[in-house]
């Protein structure tokens, strides 16, 4: 699938490695605790505090610690490496494993981006388009957030910046018609991807949710299997609140993957685990900075390894946390 090819071309995922630094420092105390052959009750309390502080969420933390306690008590599991490996495996499972596929096939492939205002939804559309263009893919952007004039203008500005055509109608117009015209334009030009914006207040507005459902129906009528991806943009800084914000999109939008934005700005990147687990969809992309290039396919195993593998700077990290 396309996303896996993107990852291989990016090699060691240096963008993700850089973005995860604040969270890695947060996990320094966890790594040190897991090096001990014997964990006292105070150590378990400290481990719980550190994991909750990283925003994994209380439910997941309790499950992880209960299983870890049992493993440490069992024969052979007192080995710190065995305990670390168990925690790594369970965290990887919470992320949904390595399901990193992304829409590919007969063009045009239609991608919807959904999410509340302020999470970086429109910027993520531009970054995804830029990433695809860097791989030689052609893209049309669809200004489906007709609810806000500013959203249309913002997408048009991004389109000019990255050299991608934008299909837009007047503010207040039918977003379904925007999708219809964007798919038509892509088909006529042989463009591979249509990436569509959507209204950010949908989760609190029944009418806007209805419009999103209509956008899905229009896309499905225009091209088989569309929308082929529905990506939910979530701000890593909001953590557990982001999961609650997302609930309103899940039934209507048919979310297939998550874009976790602003990961580089948060020492609570552990929210990635709670988000993927709470929504039941894999994280497919992460925002790693402010530039249009700062966007990468998410590598679940690399993310977990970065947090739990012993680091040479653990002592320094503790002082900085």
C-alpha positions, 0 to 999 in steps of 0.5 A: 500500500502507498503509505508503507512505500512512503515509510520505506522511502523516508528511511529512519523516520527522523521527523518522527524521532525529532517530534517524539523528543518531549514525550521521550523525556517524559518516559525517562523515569519509566525506563529507569523504573523498568531497569530495576529487578525489584519494584517496591510499592512506591515504585508502582505508584511512581510508574502509575504517576508517570504514565498518567502524566504522559496522558495515556489515560487512567483506564489504559494505565490501570490495565497495563500496570495490573498486567505488568504486576502479574508478569513481574510476580511470575517466574522469569518475568522479574527480568527488567527486559521482559517487563519492558518488552511486555509493556512495549507489546501492550502499548503497540497493541493499543496503537492498533499494531502496524496497520499503516495502509493508505488509500491507493488504487484506481484514481481518483482516490477520495480522502476526507479530513474531519475534525474540530476547528483549531486542531490543524485540520486544513493545514494537515490537508496541505501537508498531506497533499505536499507529501503525496506530491513529493512522491510524484502523486497528483492532488486536487483539494476540495474546499468542503468547509463552506460553513466558514468563508475563512476556511475556504480562503485558507485552503486556497492560500495553501493550494497556491503555496504548494501548487495544488488546484483547489475546487471551491464554491461560495461560502454557505453553498452545498458542500456536496456540490463541492465534492461532486465538482472536485471529483469531476475535475480530478477525473477529467485531469487524471488526478490521483487524489481528491483531499476534501476539507469539512466543517469543523463544528460538525460534532455539535451541529446536527445539520452540519453532520447531515452535510457530512453524510451527504458528502459521503453519499455524493462521493460514493455515487461519483466513484466506487468505494469513496471516500476511500479514507476519512482522516480525523485530525486530533491535536496531541496537546488536547489528549483525553479531551481530543478523544471526547471531541472526536466521538461526534464524528465517529458514527457519521464520518466513518473514520478510517485513520487519525492524523495526530497534529502538534506532536512535537509540541507536547510532552504528553504524546502518550495521548496517542495510545488513548486516542487510537484505543478510544477511537478504534482507528490507527494513527496514520500520520503525525504533524512534526512541526510548523513547516509544510514538510513537517508531516510524516507517516506514523510508525507505531513500533518506532514510536514505542521503541523511542519511548521505552528503549534505554536511552543514553541521556535518561539522567539528563532527561529526568532533570529536564522533565 
